[in-house]
Amino acid sequence: MVKSALRDKDKKVLNLVVESFVRQGRPVSSGAISQTRQVSASPATLRNIMAKLEAMGYLSQPHTSAGRVPTDKGLRYYVGQFLSEKALPEERVPVIQEEFAHRTADLDSLLLQACHTLADSSDALGFVISPRIFRLPFEHLRFVKISDRRVLVILVTPFHMVLTETLESPVPLTQADLDRASQYVNQNFRGKTILVVREALARELPKHRTKYEDTLDKLLDLLKTSIDKEGEEHIFLEGTSSLVGKGGLSDLGKLRSLFRSFEEKAVLVRLLSDFISLDRVKVLIGSEANLPNVEDCSLVLSHYGYSNQVLGTLGVIGPKRIPYERIIPLVDRMAKRVSLAITVFGKEVSL
């Protein structure tokens, strides 16, 4: 019966196996661990430790090779135990600062810059998901008639960015209807989101029906129809060519399937939305992502936002042997940089 707890020496050996595999992409032997001179143990003891780690599910022995490779469980343990407090290497910081040297009121341009930086700095696939307008708090909101059943929403955020989205109305609307709706929303919901407006209207509509006639009925119909549609968050992807030939991803058939999965943006958005939180960086290794064709990949992701409001997700997708000690702090720092850029927009603050 194999003991469930890992001793310090076991952890050290596991750490060295993972680091060697990440660096070289080959099975790691006990002899290779012995040559590092970082563990005071004989080759025989090291072989026993690696056999124990294999029996516990942390390592596996591919084919008849004498060496072993980390399993998803082994990589998960490594990520959790060894990388939780590491900082972004100093040489990578100027890259991020340079990318954000020219800020813009266009949120998509800011997020595209972030995506480029993630891809370039990681030599893997960078992604950023932008928020839908319904999830953003507003300082001012206006509805503008485009046609009888099409309405342009102009939203000014508390961080002085202007976003627009076109909505389809189930009933005809006049500009007078929309002006009354804009006045009501701005007077009662400044600092909230359009989702909150919809929920409040559904709950409190009878109290205001007389004053606003049928304007609020029409507004609620507009918001219900638009928000309940399968919305498409905009997802930026950069660096797909970087994955070609990377360890574990050299099969072109797998790569094509993988890219098709990423191109089905709704699938990726649904996956990542489950992991959006105010916690620190998340790492999904192999099968943990629960997506077809992604079992050979790892996803390192974090959120960005304004104040305590989570707006979206960004991160890196690469082979399971990506350099976690560099990618995790890179994603963490990028999320903080994007959040800071949004928060301080319009002020002279150096990023």
C-alpha positions in Angstrom: 0.0 0.0 0.0 1.5 3.4 -1.1 1.4 6.2 1.5 -0.8 9.1 0.4 1.5 11.9 1.8 4.5 13.2 0.0 7.7 13.7 2.0 9.9 16.7 1.3 12.3 14.5 -0.7 9.4 13.2 -2.8 8.3 16.7 -3.5 11.8 17.8 -4.5 12.1 14.9 -7.0 8.6 15.6 -8.4 9.6 19.2 -8.8 12.8 18.3 -10.6 11.0 15.9 -12.9 8.4 18.5 -13.9 11.0 21.2 -14.5 13.2 18.9 -16.6 10.2 17.7 -18.7 9.0 21.3 -19.2 12.4 22.4 -20.3 13.3 19.4 -22.6 10.1 17.7 -23.4 11.5 14.2 -22.8 11.0 11.5 -20.2 13.2 12.0 -17.2 15.3 9.3 -15.7 16.5 8.8 -12.1 20.1 9.2 -13.5 19.2 12.7 -14.8 17.8 13.7 -11.4 20.9 12.3 -9.8 23.1 14.4 -12.0 21.4 17.6 -10.9 22.9 17.0 -7.4 19.9 18.8 -5.9 18.7 15.7 -4.0 21.0 13.9 -1.5 20.0 10.3 -2.4 21.5 7.4 -4.2 20.3 6.5 -7.7 18.5 3.4 -6.2 16.7 5.6 -3.8 15.7 8.0 -6.5 14.4 5.1 -8.6 12.3 4.0 -5.6 10.9 7.6 -5.1 10.0 7.9 -8.8 8.3 4.5 -8.7 6.4 5.6 -5.7 5.3 8.9 -7.4 4.2 6.8 -10.4 2.1 4.5 -8.2 0.5 7.6 -6.6 -0.4 8.9 -10.0 2.0 11.9 -10.2 4.3 10.4 -12.8 3.8 7.9 -15.7 6.2 5.8 -17.7 5.4 6.1 -21.5 6.0 3.0 -23.5 9.0 1.1 -22.4 11.1 4.2 -21.7 13.3 4.1 -18.6 12.2 7.7 -17.9 9.0 9.1 -16.6 6.9 12.2 -17.4 4.5 14.1 -15.1 0.8 13.3 -15.3 -1.9 16.0 -15.1 -2.0 15.3 -11.4 1.8 15.8 -11.1 1.6 19.1 -13.0 -1.3 20.2 -10.9 0.7 19.5 -7.7 3.7 21.4 -9.1 1.6 24.4 -10.1 -0.1 24.5 -6.7 3.0 23.9 -4.5 5.8 25.6 -6.3 4.5 28.6 -8.2 2.0 30.3 -6.0 4.2 33.1 -4.9 6.7 33.6 -7.8 6.9 37.1 -9.3 7.1 38.1 -12.9 10.7 38.1 -14.0 12.0 41.7 -14.2 13.1 41.4 -17.8 9.4 40.8 -18.9 8.0 43.9 -17.2 9.3 46.5 -19.7 7.5 44.6 -22.5 4.2 45.1 -20.8 4.9 48.7 -20.0 5.9 49.4 -23.6 2.7 47.7 -25.0 0.6 50.0 -22.9 2.5 53.2 -23.6 -0.4 54.6 -25.7 -3.7 54.3 -24.1 -7.0 54.7 -25.9 -10.7 55.2 -25.1 -11.4 52.2 -27.3 -11.7 49.2 -25.0 -11.2 46.7 -27.9 -7.9 48.4 -28.9 -6.7 48.1 -25.3 -7.7 44.4 -25.1 -6.1 43.7 -28.5 -2.8 45.1 -27.2 -3.0 42.9 -24.2 -3.7 39.9 -26.4 -0.6 40.7 -28.6 1.6 41.0 -25.5 0.4 37.7 -24.0 1.1 35.9 -27.2 4.5 37.5 -27.9 5.7 37.1 -24.3 4.6 33.5 -23.9 5.3 32.2 -27.4 1.9 30.5 -27.1 -1.7 31.4 -27.8 -2.9 34.6 -26.1 -6.6 35.2 -25.6 -8.7 38.0 -24.2 -12.5 38.0 -23.8 -14.1 41.4 -23.9 -17.3 42.1 -21.8 -20.7 42.6 -23.2 -22.2 46.0 -22.7 -24.9 44.6 -20.4 -22.3 43.7 -17.7 -20.7 47.1 -17.5 -21.6 49.7 -14.9 -22.7 53.0 -16.6 -22.2 56.7 -15.6 -24.6 57.6 -18.4 -26.8 55.7 -20.8 -28.7 56.8 -23.9 -31.0 54.9 -26.3 -31.1 56.2 -29.9 -33.6 55.1 -32.5 -32.0 53.7 -35.7 -35.2 52.3 -37.2 -38.6 51.3 -35.8 -37.3 48.1 -34.2 -33.5 48.8 -34.0 -32.0 50.8 -31.1 -28.4 52.0 -30.5 -27.3 51.9 -26.9 -24.6 54.4 -26.0 -23.0 53.6 -22.6 -20.5 55.8 -20.9 -18.6 53.9 -18.2 -17.4 55.3 -14.8 -13.9 55.0 -16.3 -14.8 57.3 -19.2 -14.9 54.8 -22.0 -17.8 54.9 -24.5 -19.3 51.7 -25.7 -22.1 51.1 -28.1 -24.3 48.1 -29.1 -27.3 47.7 -31.4 -30.4 46.0 -30.0 -33.4 44.6 -31.8 -36.8 45.6 -30.3 -39.9 43.2 -30.5 -42.1 46.3 -30.7 -41.8 49.7 -32.6 -40.2 52.5 -30.6 -40.2 56.2 -31.1 -37.3 58.5 -30.1 -39.7 60.1 -27.5 -40.1 56.6 -26.0 -36.4 56.1 -25.9 -35.7 59.6 -24.4 -38.1 58.9 -21.6 -36.5 55.5 -21.0 -33.0 57.1 -21.0 -34.2 59.7 -18.4 -35.7 57.1 -16.1 -32.7 54.8 -16.3 -30.1 57.6 -15.6 -32.1 59.0 -12.7 -32.5 55.6 -11.0 -29.7 53.3 -11.9 -26.5 55.3 -12.4 -23.5 53.1 -11.4 -25.4 49.9 -12.1 -25.5 47.6 -15.1 -28.1 47.1 -17.8 -28.7 43.6 -16.3 -29.6 45.3 -13.0 -32.0 47.6 -14.9 -33.8 44.7 -16.5 -34.2 42.9 -13.2 -35.5 46.0 -11.4 -38.0 46.7 -14.2 -39.4 43.2 -14.1 -39.8 43.5 -10.3 -41.0 47.1 -9.9 -42.7 47.9 -13.2 -46.3 48.2 -11.7 -45.2 51.1 -9.4 -44.0 53.2 -12.3 -46.5 52.3 -15.0 -48.8 55.3 -14.6 -46.0 57.9 -14.7 -44.2 56.5 -17.7 -47.3 55.0 -19.5 -46.1 52.1 -21.7 -42.5 53.4 -22.1 -41.1 51.0 -19.4 -43.1 48.1 -20.8 -41.4 48.7 -24.1 -38.0 49.1 -22.5 -38.4 45.9 -20.6 -39.4 44.1 -23.7 -36.3 45.5 -25.5 -33.9 44.5 -22.7 -35.5 41.0 -22.2 -35.2 40.2 -25.9 -31.6 41.5 -26.4 -30.1 40.1 -23.2 -31.8 36.7 -23.4 -30.3 36.2 -26.9 -27.2 34.0 -27.1 -24.8 36.9 -26.8 -21.4 36.8 -28.4 -18.6 38.2 -26.3 -15.8 39.3 -28.5 -12.8 37.0 -28.1 -9.3 38.0 -29.3 -6.9 35.2 -30.2 -3.3 35.8 -31.1 -0.3 33.5 -31.7 -2.0 30.3 -33.1 1.1 29.7 -35.3 3.2 29.6 -32.2 1.7 26.3 -31.2 2.7 24.4 -34.3 5.4 21.8 -33.5 5.3 22.5 -29.8 5.7 19.5 -27.5 2.5 17.4 -27.4 1.0 19.5 -30.2 2.9 18.3 -33.3 0.0 16.3 -34.6 -1.5 18.5 -37.4 -4.9 16.8 -37.2 -5.1 17.6 -33.5 -4.0 21.1 -34.1 -6.7 21.6 -36.7 -9.3 20.3 -34.3 -7.9 22.4 -31.5 -8.1 25.6 -33.6 -11.6 24.7 -34.7 -12.6 24.5 -31.0 -11.1 27.9 -30.3 -12.8 29.4 -33.3 -16.1 28.2 -31.9 -15.9 31.2 -29.6 -19.1 30.5 -27.7 -17.6 27.2 -26.5 -14.5 28.9 -25.1 -16.5 31.7 -23.6 -18.7 29.2 -21.7 -15.7 27.3 -20.5 -13.9 30.4 -19.2 -17.0 32.0 -17.7 -17.1 29.2 -15.2 -13.7 30.3 -13.9 -14.2 34.1 -13.7 -13.8 35.2 -10.1 -12.0 37.7 -8.1 -9.4 35.1 -7.1 -5.9 34.9 -8.4 -4.7 33.1 -11.6 -6.4 29.8 -12.5 -4.6 27.0 -14.3 -6.5 24.3 -16.1 -4.3 21.3 -17.1 -5.2 18.8 -19.8 -8.5 17.1 -19.0 -9.4 19.7 -16.4 -10.6 22.0 -19.2 -13.2 19.4 -20.1 -13.1 20.4 -23.8 -12.5 18.1 -26.8 -9.1 18.3 -28.4 -7.7 20.3 -25.4 -6.4 17.4 -23.4 -2.8 18.1 -24.5 -3.0 21.8 -23.5 -2.9 23.9 -20.4 -4.8 27.1 -19.9 -3.5 29.9 -17.6 -6.2 32.5 -17.1 -7.2 35.4 -14.9 -9.8 38.2 -14.8 -9.6 41.9 -15.4 -12.0 44.5 -14.2 -12.9 47.8 -12.7 -13.0 48.2 -8.9 -14.6 44.9 -7.7 -16.4 44.4 -10.9 -15.2 41.5 -13.1 -15.4 42.5 -16.7 -13.7 39.7 -18.6 -11.0 37.1 -18.9 -7.5 36.8 -20.4 -4.7 34.3 -20.5 -2.6 31.9 -22.4 -3.2 28.5 -24.0 -0.2 26.3 -24.7 1.1 22.7 -24.5 1.0 21.1 -21.0 4.8 21.7 -20.7 4.6 25.5 -20.9 7.0 27.2 -18.5 4.5 27.7 -15.7 7.0 29.6 -13.5 7.0 32.4 -16.2 3.5 32.2 -17.7 1.5 32.3 -14.4 3.0 35.6 -13.2 2.8 36.9 -16.8 -1.0 36.4 -16.9 -1.4 37.7 -13.4 0.6 40.9 -14.2 -1.3 41.4 -17.5 -4.7 41.1 -15.8 -3.6 43.7 -13.2 -2.2 46.0 -16.0 -5.4 45.9 -18.0 -7.5 46.6 -14.9 -5.2 49.5 -14.0 -5.4 50.9 -17.6 -9.2 50.8 -17.4 -9.4 52.3 -13.9 -7.0 55.2 -14.6 -8.0 56.0 -18.1 -7.9 59.7 -18.7 -5.4 60.4 -15.9 -1.7 60.8 -16.3 -0.6 57.6 -14.6 2.4 55.7 -15.9 1.8 52.0 -16.6 
